[in-house]
Amino acid sequence: MTARLEIVPSPDGGALLTPARLVGEPLFAEALRQAALHMAAMHDAAPRIVRYTASLRKWLLTQAILALHFEHLTDPSRPALTTAKLIDFIAANSVASKNTAAAHLAEMRNYRLLLDAEQGSNKRIRPLIVSDVAEGLIRQWFEGHLSSLDMLDQGTRLAQSQSQSALMHHALPRATRRLIADRAWCDPPESIAAFVLTESGSNILHDLMARLPSGVLPDHRIWVGPLKLGEITNRYIISRTHAQRVFARAGDLGLLGWESLGSRGPLWISRGLVDDYRFWQAVKFAALDDAFAWATVQAK
């Protein structure tokens, strides 16, 4: 009950949601389920593009790229997005190795999620911009999260964002920088890391959480119905060997299991995994709430 009283001042004069307060909100579980369903639907619509955020490391790299792009867009005095600028940012924040950052950026360019900007007088610098396709997808992600936040307090964040597109350009970099600096997000507990540090592991984890029943959950095993590994491998375009490895690791940690041998029958998820997931996601939602409130002031 104490967590629900944890309130901090908002840049717009209101009260911000904190991770502890979010977890204590009665509607947060349903808001998370809706967000998980939204992210799964985004994957289904563009599976080969959404995979650029399907692990925590890729999520951090992609968000860093978007942050640098939007910071320059809203303030042209700030440096444009370049490979060198990204590598400097990644190195300074210990997100990934320089080689991993450069390879990720090159792959996004290959799929035309990043495009060459018009060059200025300095021919040695090759600035990049985010394509319309990439911006459209991140806007879907951003506004899906705003919709979930609105569920908690009958807010108008989504309507504001839809009427003022620049709000995302201001908010996303602030949220990204906060999350990259927050070890509670970047270094999740072992239960979360077992999924999100693997290829497409974030997709798998969101998928599992979207299957949770509504209402009060039991304290131990939570049954979510039948699940075959083939459903996971087909939906997220991963090998059966990889899926088996992810689920075996989760099983060894006591995070989930099937009723019958051979991954057959109904699947259960541990309450500990659910609680860890809710707090980890609350860190992200709190960062987005803060960033959006700040953006409404900046965009005036």
Salt bridges, closest charged atoms under 4 A:
GLU25 OE2 - ARG21 NE 3.63
GLU30 OE1 - ARG33 NE 3.10
ASP44 OD1 - HIS43 ND1 3.47
ASP44 OD2 - ARG235 NH2 2.77
GLU71 OE1 - ARG78 NH2 3.68
GLU71 OE2 - ARG177 NE 2.62
GLU107 OE2 - ARG51 NH2 3.23
ASP116 OD1 - ARG109 NH2 2.62
ASP116 OD2 - ARG126 NH2 3.90
GLU135 OE2 - ARG139 NH2 3.47
GLU135 OE2 - HIS169 NE2 2.72
GLU143 OE2 - ARG139 NH1 3.91
ASP150 OD1 - ARG157 NH1 3.00
ASP153 OD2 - ARG157 NH2 2.71
ASP187 OD2 - ARG183 NE 3.09
GLU190 OE2 - ARG249 NH2 2.55
GLU199 OE2 - LYS58 NZ 2.85
ASP207 OD1 - ARG211 NE 2.63
ASP207 OD2 - ARG235 NH1 2.92
ASP219 OD1 - ARG271 NH1 3.90
GLU231 OE1 - ARG211 NH2 3.67
ASP275 OD1 - ARG271 NE 2.92
ASP289 OD1 - ARG157 NH2 3.12
ASP290 OD2 - ARG174 NE 2.92
ASP290 OD2 - ARG178 NH1 3.81
